[in-house]
Amino acid sequence: MAGQWFAADKDGLRQLAERIVERDGFGIVGAELYQNVRDTNATECVVTIEKVPGKPRAIITVTDNGEGFADLTHAWMMFAPSAKKHDPTKAGRFNLGEKMVLSFAYAATVHTTSGTVEFSKDGRQEYPRRKRAIGTEFRAELACIEERYQQLLDFMHQLIVKPGLRLVVNGNVVPERKPVRTFETKLKTQIGDNLRPSTRTTNVELCEPVNGKPARLFELGIPVVETGVRWDVNVCQKVPLNIDRDNVTPAFLGSVRVAVLNEMYDVIDGADTETQWVNEAAGHTDCSDEAAVAFQVQKFGDKSVASDPNNREADGEAMSHGFTVIPSRGLSRGQRDNLKRAGSLKSSSRQFPNAGRNAYSNDPDAKPVNVLSTSEYSEGMTRVVDYTKFLATELLGKTIRVQIVECSGGGSWEACYGDSRLDFNLSALGTAWFERGFNDEANALILHEFGHEFTSDHLSAEYHDALCTLGAKFGRLVMERSADVKAFFPMPSMCSNA
């Protein structure tokens, strides 16, 4: 019996579909038809797309060997109850797909296992006895200009084809896209008659983008929306789509991005850390410790600390030791929280607790250092102490106090200068250091500490100039008064660099 194509206005539906086509291209036609086949048990899907000579039309035929339509009325009835709603591994929801395609059609035929229905300018004609033994053939003559014809062909080759399904388009097999990695994660989905939100574990496939296309989110092999992620992300279950089925919520996209980072942190590089998706994922509450640490290393290097705005000297100390100092706004709040949770982010003042505060603790309850008496000095210690006093007189033009201390509980600092006093930390240097005599290592440490007569900031121009001046004076002293220098270190230690 002749009747309406479906219980909705065909032209009105086409107007809605046109809005999506203008944004996403005519490939949505292919998406809807492929989805119908993908949701069956079909092992083969053959698609032919032919231009109609002399007319802005194309004929598309899609044939599969699946189970076919159990209910022929689903060919024209929109929003009919669908068993696919209860299966998160199938994309179908509203029995809407082929109706959207039909809204672009001048004529169409659906020939399936439950009968045949023909659509024409006169309406709909049903033939329940014209049944196929297996599968479905959908054929439609579409309004399709050349540009849309090319969009449709191009789209069919962008699909991530379901494993076990052979897709042939105009005689060419669409190649299987091998994932670079497949992993499990928990993501939101929609399930049941009311498509209620639910969270379940699903497989996610990451594939390299094809044909220069930007990376996108795929639902069960069908592209949905660009993600900014480095790979195409194929979620192997229903995703919570908008009514136009071309976008997801920011929250869902954020969950996808952080899931990818948690899986692929071992291959991201410095360039990736400049992208929006990695920065957002690294600050997400679900970011793993491993991913957070990898982000820090790739963005700031193997050695980095957070700037301490209250102790700029600690920042300078860190930089002088080859650390990258992360500025206050160099990390988002979420990134900072994740790195602290992972235990990989220290402040510059925590990494260098003595910077700007001398080597000693201001805590009145701190364990006091042990100052060695001169009677406890070895011969080498005595020479180093006397030599340091001599250099202070010649290079700084002043008399300083020099002592040797044991500070086993106070960190790894080797020496500390302040208030005309220089302390050598025996706990860090070790006894053998004093016995080596005149050598580059000892001279470098002494000149380094003498530089703090002028400033405590290692990275300041003032400190740099002070070391240059001290080095020049030291060189002249060795040249003009070598005998006086040698007197502190009898041969063979003299000039030894061992």
Secondary structure, DSSP 8 states (H G I E B T S, - for coil): --B-SSSS-HHHHHHHHHHHHHHH-THHHHHHHHHHHHTTT-SEEEEEEEE-TTSSEEEEEEEE-S---SSGGGGT-TT---GGGG-TTS---SS-HHHHHHTTEEEEEEEETTEEEEEETTEEEEETT---SSS-EEEEEEE--HHHHHHHHHHHTT----TT-EEEETTEE------SEEEEEEEEEEETTTTEEEEEEEEEEEE---TT---EEEETTEEEEE---SSEEEESS---B-TTSS-B-HHHHHHHHHHHHHHHTTT--TTGGGSHHHHHHHTSTT--HHHHHHHHHHHH-SSEEE--TT-HHHHHHHHHTT-EEE-TTSS-HHHHHHHHHHT---BHHHHSTTTTS-SS---TTS---EE--GGG--HHHHHHHHHHHHHIIIIISS--EEEEEE-TTS-S--EEEETTEEEEEHHHH-HHHHHT-S-HHHHHHHHHHHGGGT-S-TTSHHHHHHHHHHHHHHHHHHHH-HHHHHTTS-TTSTT---
